[in-house]
Amino acid sequence: MTDTRDVAGDAPVVAFDEVTKSFGEVRAVAGLSLALHPGETVALLGPNGAGKSSTLDLLLGLRRPDAGTVRLFGGTPERAITAGRVGAMLQSGGLMEDVTVRELVTFAARLHPRPYPVDDTLAVAGLGTIAEQKVNKLSGGQEQRVRFALATVGDCDLIVLDEPTTGMDVTARHAFWATMREQAASGPTVLFATHYLEEADAITDRVLNKGRLLADGTAAEVKARAGARRISFDLEAAAVPGLAERLRPLPGLTEVTVSGHSVRLASQDANATVHALYGLGDLYPRNLEVTGHGLEQAFIALTTAEEATTA
């Protein structure tokens, strides 16, 4: 088989240009344009129904867009996949039954134009101790690791993972992402879809919501775009008369929550808010903390704002 890895070398790894896909009345992907470049690790985030799996199906050529174009390495998805440049781990589709894990991974390696040694693939995926077990006897988390092994059995330039840690417990999820970071460090572009937003917090470059690109940047940039920071503190008095009403005029404040001794604020200008808070004189905040949005809170803020503007 001819290796086409040098064809269109200057092209993005993945390019969506105004891609649209609908299923009846539901528009799963709505005019999506994005480009992924070599070596990036990119997350598609969002709840179920946000268009993540539909986007990956279009990328892999499993579905055709209603409008727009999808290109991999400057060519069609089919060309890139046939050349062995793409490894994919999908939610849909079962695994072959009545074969061992080793037999299944060996079969996949023989189909790949640039396979890794089977024992190496099994070790990287954490399957060495269960290599001789039948696939239909595996737990859900073990099946996910087999799917990962099938996606990374050969030397690929793009690895695509759709909800890869579904069915894994917390320990297995941490181990999976440690392995995935090692894979990414070796050079391939990695694109994964997840609704576990905390998994993407350290590496997110893209945020997809309802089939459109809602935010584009690192996790820190996405969180900064969401705006308000959180201010929390405790008061000695369980109830300060009219406290919420006294706090609302503080500069930058967007939200006030008082619950017993605890006060929680959201502010667009945390420095100004805290300065004015201490200027009130008769309040003595204790254990004051100022924190930014986590990625999950940022995502909720951005999607809420998006829905308000499109309603």
C-alpha positions as a Markdown table, in Angstrom:
| # | Residue | x | y | z |
|---|---|---|---|---|
| 1 | Met | 0.0 | 0.0 | 0.0 |
| 2 | Thr | 1.3 | 3.5 | -0.9 |
| 3 | Asp | 2.1 | 5.7 | 2.0 |
| 4 | Thr | 0.4 | 9.1 | 1.4 |
| 5 | Arg | 1.6 | 10.8 | 4.6 |
| 6 | Asp | 3.6 | 13.5 | 2.7 |
| 7 | Val | 0.7 | 14.4 | 0.5 |
| 8 | Ala | -0.6 | 18.0 | 1.1 |
| 9 | Gly | 1.9 | 18.3 | 4.0 |
| 10 | Asp | 1.0 | 22.0 | 4.6 |
| 11 | Ala | -2.7 | 21.3 | 5.0 |
| 12 | Pro | -4.4 | 21.1 | 8.4 |
| 13 | Val | -4.8 | 17.7 | 9.9 |
| 14 | Val | -8.6 | 18.3 | 10.1 |
| 15 | Ala | -10.6 | 21.0 | 8.3 |
| 16 | Phe | -14.3 | 21.6 | 8.6 |
| 17 | Asp | -15.7 | 24.3 | 6.3 |
| 18 | Glu | -19.2 | 25.5 | 7.0 |
| 19 | Val | -20.4 | 21.9 | 7.7 |
| 20 | Thr | -24.0 | 21.2 | 8.4 |
| 21 | Lys | -25.8 | 18.0 | 9.2 |
| 22 | Ser | -29.4 | 17.5 | 10.2 |
| 23 | Phe | -31.5 | 14.5 | 11.2 |
| 24 | Gly | -35.1 | 15.3 | 10.5 |
| 25 | Glu | -35.9 | 18.5 | 12.4 |
| 26 | Val | -32.8 | 18.2 | 14.6 |
| 27 | Arg | -29.7 | 20.1 | 13.3 |
| 28 | Ala | -26.8 | 18.2 | 14.9 |
| 29 | Val | -24.1 | 20.2 | 13.2 |
| 30 | Ala | -24.7 | 23.8 | 12.3 |
| 31 | Gly | -22.3 | 25.6 | 10.0 |
| 32 | Leu | -19.2 | 24.2 | 11.8 |
| 33 | Ser | -15.8 | 25.6 | 10.7 |
| 34 | Leu | -12.6 | 24.6 | 12.5 |
| 35 | Ala | -9.0 | 23.5 | 11.7 |
| 36 | Leu | -6.8 | 21.2 | 13.7 |
| 37 | His | -3.1 | 21.2 | 13.3 |
| 38 | Pro | -0.3 | 18.7 | 13.8 |
| 39 | Gly | 0.5 | 17.8 | 17.4 |
| 40 | Glu | -2.6 | 19.4 | 18.9 |
| 41 | Thr | -4.7 | 17.7 | 21.6 |
| 42 | Val | -8.3 | 18.9 | 21.1 |
| 43 | Ala | -11.4 | 18.3 | 23.1 |
| 44 | Leu | -15.0 | 18.5 | 21.8 |
| 45 | Leu | -17.1 | 19.2 | 24.9 |
| 46 | Gly | -20.7 | 19.2 | 25.6 |
| 47 | Pro | -23.7 | 17.2 | 27.0 |
| 48 | Asn | -25.4 | 14.4 | 25.1 |
| 49 | Gly | -27.0 | 15.8 | 22.0 |
| 50 | Ala | -24.4 | 18.6 | 21.5 |
| 51 | Gly | -23.3 | 17.2 | 18.2 |
| 52 | Lys | -20.0 | 15.6 | 19.3 |
| 53 | Ser | -20.6 | 12.1 | 17.9 |
| 54 | Ser | -22.1 | 13.5 | 14.7 |
| 55 | Thr | -19.1 | 15.7 | 14.2 |
| 56 | Leu | -16.8 | 12.7 | 14.6 |
| 57 | Asp | -18.9 | 10.6 | 12.2 |
| 58 | Leu | -18.5 | 13.3 | 9.6 |
| 59 | Leu | -14.8 | 13.5 | 10.2 |
| 60 | Leu | -14.4 | 9.8 | 9.7 |
| 61 | Gly | -16.6 | 9.6 | 6.6 |
| 62 | Leu | -19.2 | 7.5 | 8.3 |
| 63 | Arg | -21.8 | 10.2 | 7.4 |
| 64 | Arg | -22.0 | 12.8 | 4.6 |
| 65 | Pro | -22.6 | 16.5 | 5.4 |
| 66 | Asp | -25.7 | 18.1 | 4.1 |
| 67 | Ala | -23.5 | 21.1 | 3.2 |
| 68 | Gly | -19.9 | 22.1 | 3.5 |
| 69 | Thr | -16.7 | 20.1 | 3.3 |
| 70 | Val | -14.6 | 17.9 | 5.6 |
| 71 | Arg | -11.0 | 17.3 | 4.8 |
| 72 | Leu | -8.3 | 15.2 | 6.5 |
| 73 | Phe | -4.7 | 16.0 | 5.6 |
| 74 | Gly | -5.9 | 18.0 | 2.6 |
| 75 | Gly | -7.9 | 15.0 | 1.1 |
| 76 | Thr | -11.0 | 13.0 | 1.8 |
| 77 | Pro | -11.6 | 11.2 | 5.0 |
| 78 | Glu | -11.7 | 7.9 | 3.1 |
| 79 | Arg | -8.2 | 8.5 | 1.6 |
| 80 | Ala | -6.6 | 9.2 | 5.0 |
| 81 | Ile | -8.3 | 6.2 | 6.7 |
| 82 | Thr | -7.3 | 3.8 | 3.9 |
| 83 | Ala | -3.7 | 5.0 | 4.2 |
| 84 | Gly | -3.8 | 4.2 | 7.9 |
| 85 | Arg | -3.3 | 7.7 | 9.1 |
| 86 | Val | -6.3 | 7.7 | 11.4 |
| 87 | Gly | -7.0 | 5.6 | 14.5 |
| 88 | Ala | -10.6 | 5.8 | 15.9 |
| 89 | Met | -12.3 | 4.7 | 19.1 |
| 90 | Leu | -16.1 | 5.1 | 18.7 |
| 91 | Gln | -19.0 | 4.6 | 21.0 |
| 92 | Ser | -21.1 | 2.7 | 18.5 |
| 93 | Gly | -20.4 | -0.8 | 17.2 |
| 94 | Gly | -19.6 | -3.9 | 19.1 |
| 95 | Leu | -16.4 | -5.9 | 19.4 |
| 96 | Met | -15.9 | -9.3 | 17.9 |
| 97 | Glu | -16.9 | -12.0 | 20.3 |
| 98 | Asp | -15.6 | -15.5 | 21.0 |
| 99 | Val | -12.0 | -14.3 | 20.3 |
| 100 | Thr | -9.3 | -13.4 | 22.9 |
| 101 | Val | -8.1 | -9.8 | 23.4 |
| 102 | Arg | -4.8 | -10.8 | 21.9 |
| 103 | Glu | -6.4 | -12.4 | 18.8 |
| 104 | Leu | -8.5 | -9.3 | 18.2 |
| 105 | Val | -5.6 | -6.8 | 18.5 |
| 106 | Thr | -3.4 | -9.1 | 16.4 |
| 107 | Phe | -6.1 | -9.1 | 13.7 |
| 108 | Ala | -6.2 | -5.3 | 13.7 |
| 109 | Ala | -2.4 | -5.0 | 13.6 |
| 110 | Arg | -2.3 | -7.2 | 10.5 |
| 111 | Leu | -4.7 | -4.8 | 8.7 |
| 112 | His | -2.7 | -1.7 | 9.5 |
| 113 | Pro | 0.0 | -0.6 | 7.1 |
| 114 | Arg | 2.4 | 0.5 | 9.9 |
| 115 | Pro | 1.5 | -1.7 | 12.9 |
| 116 | Tyr | 3.2 | -1.6 | 16.3 |
| 117 | Pro | 4.2 | -4.9 | 18.0 |
| 118 | Val | 1.1 | -6.5 | 19.5 |
| 119 | Asp | 2.6 | -7.0 | 22.9 |
| 120 | Asp | 3.6 | -3.3 | 23.0 |
| 121 | Thr | 0.0 | -2.3 | 22.1 |
| 122 | Leu | -1.4 | -4.5 | 24.8 |
| 123 | Ala | 0.9 | -3.1 | 27.4 |
| 124 | Val | 0.2 | 0.5 | 26.5 |
| 125 | Ala | -3.5 | -0.1 | 26.7 |
| 126 | Gly | -3.2 | -1.9 | 30.1 |
| 127 | Leu | -4.4 | -5.2 | 28.6 |
| 128 | Gly | -1.3 | -7.4 | 29.3 |
| 129 | Thr | -2.9 | -9.3 | 32.2 |
| 130 | Ile | -6.2 | -10.0 | 30.3 |
| 131 | Ala | -4.8 | -10.6 | 26.9 |
| 132 | Glu | -5.9 | -14.3 | 26.8 |
| 133 | Gln | -9.5 | -13.5 | 28.0 |
| 134 | Lys | -12.4 | -13.7 | 25.6 |
| 135 | Val | -13.7 | -10.4 | 24.6 |
| 136 | Asn | -17.3 | -11.2 | 25.5 |
| 137 | Lys | -16.2 | -11.8 | 29.1 |
| 138 | Leu | -14.8 | -8.3 | 29.7 |
| 139 | Ser | -16.2 | -5.6 | 31.8 |
| 140 | Gly | -17.3 | -2.3 | 30.3 |
| 141 | Gly | -14.1 | -0.5 | 31.3 |
| 142 | Gln | -12.0 | -3.4 | 29.9 |
| 143 | Glu | -13.9 | -3.2 | 26.6 |
| 144 | Gln | -13.0 | 0.5 | 26.4 |
| 145 | Arg | -9.3 | -0.3 | 26.8 |
| 146 | Val | -9.6 | -2.8 | 24.0 |
| 147 | Arg | -11.2 | -0.2 | 21.8 |
| 148 | Phe | -8.3 | 2.1 | 22.7 |
| 149 | Ala | -5.8 | -0.6 | 21.7 |
| 150 | Leu | -7.6 | -1.0 | 18.3 |
| 151 | Ala | -7.4 | 2.7 | 17.7 |
| 152 | Thr | -3.6 | 2.9 | 18.5 |
| 153 | Val | -2.4 | -0.4 | 17.1 |
| 154 | Gly | -0.5 | 1.3 | 14.4 |
| 155 | Asp | 1.5 | 4.5 | 13.7 |
| 156 | Cys | -1.3 | 7.1 | 13.1 |
| 157 | Asp | -1.1 | 10.8 | 12.6 |
| 158 | Leu | -4.6 | 11.4 | 14.0 |
| 159 | Ile | -6.3 | 9.6 | 16.9 |
| 160 | Val | -10.0 | 10.1 | 17.3 |
| 161 | Leu | -11.7 | 9.1 | 20.6 |
| 162 | Asp | -15.5 | 9.4 | 21.2 |
| 163 | Glu | -16.3 | 9.4 | 24.9 |
| 164 | Pro | -13.3 | 7.1 | 25.6 |
| 165 | Thr | -13.7 | 6.7 | 29.4 |
| 166 | Thr | -17.4 | 5.8 | 29.4 |
| 167 | Gly | -17.8 | 2.7 | 31.7 |
| 168 | Met | -14.4 | 3.2 | 33.4 |
| 169 | Asp | -14.1 | 3.8 | 37.2 |
| 170 | Val | -12.2 | 6.8 | 38.5 |
| 171 | Thr | -8.9 | 4.9 | 38.8 |
| 172 | Ala | -9.2 | 3.5 | 35.3 |
| 173 | Arg | -10.0 | 7.0 | 33.9 |
| 174 | His | -6.9 | 8.5 | 35.4 |
| 175 | Ala | -4.7 | 5.6 | 34.1 |
| 176 | Phe | -6.3 | 6.0 | 30.6 |
| 177 | Trp | -5.5 | 9.7 | 30.4 |
| 178 | Ala | -1.9 | 9.2 | 31.7 |
| 179 | Thr | -1.5 | 6.8 | 28.8 |
| 180 | Met | -3.2 | 9.2 | 26.4 |
| 181 | Arg | -0.8 | 12.0 | 27.4 |
| 182 | Glu | 2.1 | 9.7 | 26.6 |
| 183 | Gln | 0.6 | 9.0 | 23.2 |
| 184 | Ala | 0.0 | 12.6 | 22.4 |
| 185 | Ala | 3.6 | 13.5 | 23.4 |
| 186 | Ser | 4.9 | 11.2 | 20.7 |
| 187 | Gly | 3.5 | 13.5 | 18.0 |
| 188 | Pro | 0.0 | 12.6 | 16.7 |
| 189 | Thr | -2.9 | 15.0 | 16.7 |
| 190 | Val | -5.5 | 13.8 | 19.2 |
| 191 | Leu | -9.2 | 14.7 | 19.0 |
| 192 | Phe | -11.5 | 13.5 | 21.7 |
| 193 | Ala | -15.2 | 14.0 | 22.6 |
| 194 | Thr | -16.3 | 13.9 | 26.2 |
| 195 | His | -19.0 | 15.2 | 28.6 |
| 196 | Tyr | -16.6 | 14.8 | 31.5 |
| 197 | Leu | -15.5 | 18.4 | 31.4 |
| 198 | Glu | -12.9 | 18.0 | 34.2 |
| 199 | Glu | -11.1 | 15.5 | 32.0 |
| 200 | Ala | -10.4 | 18.2 | 29.4 |
| 201 | Asp | -9.6 | 21.1 | 31.8 |
| 202 | Ala | -5.8 | 20.9 | 31.3 |
| 203 | Ile | -5.7 | 20.4 | 27.5 |
| 204 | Thr | -8.8 | 21.8 | 25.9 |
| 205 | Asp | -8.4 | 23.7 | 22.6 |
| 206 | Arg | -11.9 | 23.6 | 21.3 |
| 207 | Val | -15.4 | 23.7 | 22.8 |
| 208 | Leu | -18.3 | 22.4 | 20.7 |
| 209 | Asn | -21.9 | 23.2 | 21.6 |
| 210 | Lys | -24.9 | 22.1 | 19.6 |
| 211 | Gly | -22.9 | 21.6 | 16.5 |
| 212 | Arg | -21.3 | 25.1 | 16.4 |
| 213 | Leu | -17.9 | 26.3 | 17.6 |
| 214 | Leu | -18.8 | 28.2 | 20.8 |
| 215 | Ala | -15.3 | 28.8 | 22.2 |
| 216 | Asp | -11.9 | 28.3 | 20.8 |
| 217 | Gly | -8.8 | 28.4 | 23.0 |
| 218 | Thr | -6.9 | 26.7 | 25.8 |
| 219 | Ala | -8.8 | 25.8 | 28.9 |
| 220 | Ala | -7.5 | 28.9 | 30.7 |
| 221 | Glu | -8.7 | 31.1 | 27.8 |
| 222 | Val | -12.1 | 29.5 | 27.7 |
| 223 | Lys | -12.5 | 30.0 | 31.5 |
| 224 | Ala | -11.4 | 33.7 | 31.2 |
| 225 | Arg | -13.9 | 34.3 | 28.5 |
| 226 | Ala | -16.7 | 33.1 | 30.8 |
| 227 | Gly | -16.0 | 36.2 | 32.8 |
| 228 | Ala | -17.1 | 36.3 | 36.4 |
| 229 | Arg | -14.9 | 35.1 | 39.3 |
| 230 | Arg | -16.2 | 33.6 | 42.5 |
| 231 | Ile | -15.7 | 35.2 | 45.9 |
| 232 | Ser | -16.6 | 33.2 | 49.0 |
| 233 | Phe | -16.2 | 34.0 | 52.7 |
| 234 | Asp | -17.8 | 33.4 | 56.1 |
| 235 | Leu | -19.2 | 35.8 | 58.6 |
| 236 | Glu | -19.2 | 35.4 | 62.4 |
| 237 | Ala | -22.9 | 36.4 | 62.6 |
| 238 | Ala | -25.3 | 33.8 | 61.3 |
| 239 | Ala | -27.6 | 36.5 | 60.0 |
| 240 | Val | -26.7 | 40.1 | 59.2 |
| 241 | Pro | -29.9 | 42.1 | 58.6 |
| 242 | Gly | -30.4 | 43.1 | 54.9 |
| 243 | Leu | -27.0 | 41.6 | 54.0 |
| 244 | Ala | -27.8 | 40.6 | 50.5 |
| 245 | Glu | -29.3 | 44.0 | 49.7 |
| 246 | Arg | -26.2 | 45.7 | 51.2 |
| 247 | Leu | -23.9 | 43.6 | 49.0 |
| 248 | Arg | -25.6 | 44.0 | 45.7 |
| 249 | Pro | -24.3 | 47.5 | 44.9 |
| 250 | Leu | -20.7 | 46.4 | 45.2 |
| 251 | Pro | -18.8 | 47.1 | 42.0 |
| 252 | Gly | -18.6 | 44.3 | 39.5 |
| 253 | Leu | -21.1 | 42.1 | 41.4 |
| 254 | Thr | -23.4 | 39.8 | 39.3 |
| 255 | Glu | -24.7 | 37.4 | 41.9 |
| 256 | Val | -25.2 | 37.2 | 45.6 |
| 257 | Thr | -25.9 | 34.0 | 47.7 |
| 258 | Val | -26.2 | 34.1 | 51.5 |
| 259 | Ser | -26.6 | 30.9 | 53.4 |
| 260 | Gly | -26.2 | 31.1 | 57.2 |
| 261 | His | -22.6 | 32.2 | 57.9 |
| 262 | Ser | -21.5 | 31.6 | 54.3 |
| 263 | Val | -21.6 | 34.2 | 51.5 |
| 264 | Arg | -20.9 | 33.4 | 47.8 |
| 265 | Leu | -20.5 | 36.2 | 45.2 |
| 266 | Ala | -19.9 | 36.3 | 41.5 |
| 267 | Ser | -18.1 | 39.3 | 40.1 |
| 268 | Gln | -16.8 | 40.7 | 36.8 |
| 269 | Asp | -14.2 | 42.7 | 38.8 |
| 270 | Ala | -13.1 | 40.7 | 41.8 |
| 271 | Asn | -10.4 | 43.2 | 42.9 |
| 272 | Ala | -12.9 | 46.1 | 43.0 |
| 273 | Thr | -15.5 | 43.9 | 44.7 |
| 274 | Val | -13.2 | 42.7 | 47.5 |
| 275 | His | -11.8 | 46.3 | 48.0 |
| 276 | Ala | -15.3 | 47.7 | 48.4 |
| 277 | Leu | -16.4 | 44.7 | 50.6 |
| 278 | Tyr | -13.7 | 45.6 | 53.2 |
| 279 | Gly | -14.7 | 49.2 | 52.9 |
| 280 | Leu | -18.1 | 48.5 | 54.3 |
| 281 | Gly | -16.5 | 48.7 | 57.7 |
| 282 | Asp | -18.8 | 46.7 | 60.0 |
| 283 | Leu | -18.4 | 43.3 | 58.2 |
| 284 | Tyr | -15.4 | 41.1 | 58.9 |
| 285 | Pro | -15.1 | 38.4 | 56.2 |
| 286 | Arg | -13.2 | 35.3 | 57.2 |
| 287 | Asn | -11.7 | 32.6 | 55.0 |
| 288 | Leu | -12.1 | 34.8 | 52.0 |
| 289 | Glu | -11.3 | 33.0 | 48.7 |
| 290 | Val | -11.3 | 34.3 | 45.1 |
| 291 | Thr | -11.4 | 31.7 | 42.4 |
| 292 | Gly | -12.0 | 31.5 | 38.7 |
| 293 | His | -14.5 | 29.3 | 36.9 |
| 294 | Gly | -13.7 | 25.7 | 36.5 |
| 295 | Leu | -14.1 | 24.5 | 33.0 |
| 296 | Glu | -17.6 | 23.1 | 33.8 |
| 297 | Gln | -18.8 | 26.4 | 35.3 |
| 298 | Ala | -17.3 | 28.3 | 32.3 |
| 299 | Phe | -19.0 | 26.0 | 29.9 |
| 300 | Ile | -22.4 | 26.5 | 31.6 |
| 301 | Ala | -21.9 | 30.2 | 31.6 |
| 302 | Leu | -21.0 | 30.3 | 27.9 |
| 303 | Thr | -23.8 | 28.0 | 26.8 |
| 304 | Thr | -26.3 | 29.9 | 28.9 |
| 305 | Ala | -25.2 | 33.2 | 27.2 |
| 306 | Glu | -25.4 | 31.6 | 23.8 |
| 307 | Glu | -28.9 | 30.3 | 24.4 |
| 308 | Ala | -30.1 | 33.7 | 25.6 |
| 309 | Thr | -28.8 | 35.4 | 22.4 |
| 310 | Thr | -30.3 | 32.8 | 20.1 |
| 311 | Ala | -33.7 | 32.4 | 21.8 |
